[in-house]
Amino acid sequence: MKAACIHCFSGTGNTLLATRRLAQALNEHGVATTWWRLGSPAAVEASPGALGIAFPVACQSTYPFVWDFVASLPPGHGRGVFVLDTLHMVSGGLLDALRRQLEAKGYRPLGAAEIRMPSNLALRAMPPEGVASVVGRAMAAIDAFADDLVAGLAKAAPQQQMEVDAFKLPHHGSMNNVTKALVEAVNCPCWLFSTDGTQFRHPDAVAIARVICYSAQQPVTLIFNVPSTFNRWWSNPGWKTMYGYETEYGNHTDGITIDFPINDDQ
Ligand SMILES: Cc1cc2nc3c(=O)[nH]c(=O)nc-3n(C[C@H](O)[C@H](O)[C@H](O)COP(=O)(O)O)c2cc1C
């Protein structure tokens, strides 16, 4: 790679910081790098070299105008493209979807990195030393990404697994939101479904099947806040044996309480 132009959107500065660092690291490798505010497909045609796209993760995807920008890109004709996103925890398989879209437009994926940064969504501010440590690790990861991009070793869609004790499925367990990529991005034994099924009849059976099939940890425990017409059948003992999963149900008065062991070493 001799030149690169990075198109960046940042809501609160994390992605801007990450993009600046990436541009600096690429420059140090002799790659002439410019960067632009994301949103002008015309600027993509005007600027030479590999195309970089940088943006924050939002709602296990990204903002609609980022997708619009990708959709309006000119044909790639084999032009290299790389992606940098910043996030707090998990992007729900967004990189796979983005890679497919860029490939369909004729771009050649060179690599993608998801950089963990302090959350701009958290209700409680992180202490300054926590911020410094997360940002320090992020900058090191960006330098490594620049090294890999230049050496041609970067992966087009890294599979970062988030390790947690329990994971609440988005949108009450809708099959449109609980994708294979999302389940594979999370490493946990307990999957929480919070709905009584009124209005949309969630959770969808397809969503639950994806959790049972694609969870990295097996067997999974499906935890429902209340029993309902739409989740009751998963308590079937024959299914549990055949498909290898467990269930727990709360009740309509108290919901459900889950106790997790505390590791004092952490
Ligand atoms: C509305 C909103 C939704 C978010 N959704 C996610 C998410 O689904 N997953 C995640 O890991 N981080 C999420 N975040 C955290 C941001 O992705 C993260 O803090 C990012 O670094 C912010 O970048 P920026 O400062 O460039 O806007 C969200 C933040 C906001 C404001």
The ligand as a Gaussian input file, in Angstrom:
#p B3LYP/6-31G(d) Opt

LIG

0 1
 C      -26.207000       5.140000      20.632000
 C      -24.975000       4.318000      20.920000
 C      -24.997000       2.956000      20.703000
 C      -23.875000       2.177000      20.975000
 N      -23.927000       0.839000      20.728000
 C      -22.834000       0.076000      20.976000
 C      -22.877000      -1.318000      20.696000
 O      -23.858000      -1.884000      20.221000
 N      -21.783000      -2.049000      20.981000
 C      -20.652000      -1.485000      21.519000
 O      -19.710000      -2.226000      21.740000
 N      -20.571000      -0.162000      21.758000
 C      -21.639000       0.635000      21.496000
 N      -21.585000       1.986000      21.739000
 C      -20.324000       2.560000      22.240000
 C      -19.520000       3.232000      21.103000
 O      -19.438000       2.407000      19.965000
 C      -18.075000       3.516000      21.526000
 O      -18.003000       4.199000      22.735000
 C      -17.356000       4.266000      20.409000
 O      -15.966000       4.223000      20.655000
 C      -17.796000       5.727000      20.300000
 O      -17.052000       6.331000      19.243000
 P      -17.111000       7.886000      18.915000
 O      -16.571000       8.619000      20.130000
 O      -16.211000       8.046000      17.738000
 O      -18.532000       8.243000      18.624000
 C      -22.682000       2.780000      21.480000
 C      -22.670000       4.159000      21.697000
 C      -23.812000       4.925000      21.425000
 C      -23.774000       6.415000      21.661000

